[in-house]
Amino acid sequence: MSTVQTTGATRRFTLTVNGRAVAAQAEPRTHLADFLREQLDLTGTHLGCEHGVCGACTVLLDGEPARACLTFAVACEGSTVDTIEAMDSDEITSELRAAFTREHALQCGYCTPGMLITARDLVMRLPDADARRVRLGLAGNLCRCTGYTGIVRAVRAVIDARRARGIEPRDLTARPLGPVGAAAAAPNIAPGGARRAREVAMAAGAELLPAETFTPAHSFTQSFTVDHPPDDVFALFGRVEEVAGCLPGASITRRLGVDHVEGAISVRLGPIGAVFHGTAHLQRDEANRSGRIVGAGAEAGRRSLTQGVISYRVLEGSSAASSRVELEVGYTLSGALAQFSRPGLVQSVAQRIVSLFAANLQSRLAGKAVAPSTRALNPFWLLTGALRNWLRGSA
């Protein structure tokens, strides 16, 4: 159970910072970097863009590199945070510092604390000093001075030296390589993931189950036609496991009741992958062949929260054997991944998403198997497809 408590405009919470238990108080909007610098005087965590791009604010959050400027401090309830100040006696960091000096891998030094934390993670996990993989792993940390050549040489030198001494990589299969915070969305649900998501949601002060009065921040409408009678289509919408199987990255993990389910959806946003765990309530109006799905979930890795509502209505199509499905989707996304919730981006790919869903729905109604999707829902991939279709239409 979360220990976050509200006191006026602030919240009380507890976490462990650099091995020390901390009982703190902060406004819900305070991000972790400001909290570390202003309340704990840990100024080694630098602030650059404050948009999660430059990586200067990188810290270890439960052992994984994360951007402190995109993480709410109160969402770190119960977590362990390690900053560059905790690395003074760390063996790997000491080797990296020496290599950075030897290879002239720093100039102004502003990016160096975050760069060292990311580099340490790479040294721990890379099996060998492959230049391409080192550069990929450092892609989330920007440097305006060095040109990166010295940094890459330094990281590779430490990896080579440690492997030559027989020190094997650690946590190689725990999560894939990539830019800071880019843990890939796994197709399977990790044990305890839903429980952790609930804890994250509570720590951030959000209700996992939205109320009927939930008002989404953004919404859009879409419609599509299916070559099957309305009664058949509406009946399928009542089998939520089958419907989830038609959407790439979506899955239902268990039934909590007749109209209450728990599930997850994998999303890949460029180099960033996420798995949202949550629950949803299902509502159906048999007389009007309509329904509503109201749900919410959380992504534990980047402490992002989402709430949404999908309203659908199945109408008569242009022929007796066809149906028109009208959808209205409303959503609110907060946390590190909120930068990808801009209406323009979402609406640009919505038509392609619905097109894929409709095609899978058509196959399901025709009695054809819909292949399980191991590919996370990828808005950038979908946007590429939408752009390709637009170019074809304008040619």
Order of alpha helices (4+ residues) and beta strands (2+ residues): beta-beta-beta-beta-beta-beta-alpha-alpha-alpha-alpha-alpha-beta-alpha-alpha-beta-beta-beta-beta-beta-beta-alpha-alpha
